[in-house]
Every structure is written in C-alpha cells, then in structure tokens.
C-alpha cells in the first residue's frame, strides 16, 4: 500500500472513531438532565463527571493525529507521520 493511501486510510478511520466518540459523549452529557440523576449519591455524580472528563481527553487524543497532519505536515503524507499511526 502506498504511503499516501496508508495516511488517507488512517485519517478516515480516525474520523470514524471521532463520530462514535461524539455520539457517546452526547449520551454522557445528557445524564445530568435525566430525572434519576438527582437521586444519585455524591460519589456517583463525581464519577459521572470523571467519565465525562475522561471522554473529553480521549476525544482530544483522537483529534491529535489529524490536527498534527494538517498543521505540522501541511496535509502531505510523510514517513514520519506514518510512525504515529496505529496501522
């Protein structure tokens, strides 16, 4: 597989992961607005906040390779960028 194709495939997969993460984050953000949320203990509410924070960090990690590709490498496929890819 050519370097350009590997980079395109990895960035496409990253976009798919991002869509899934956005959907899950949306569900997490809805939790405090549910009726049963008021009945949770303080520990459970803080656990919910920690999960939301963790998901935001994960989304940032998913975004990082594509942002680096655009900013550092000017959108050009390179061997040094391929080392960052999980494929």
Helices and strands as residue ranges (DSSP letters): H 3-30, G 31-33, G 35-39, H 42-71, H 79-82
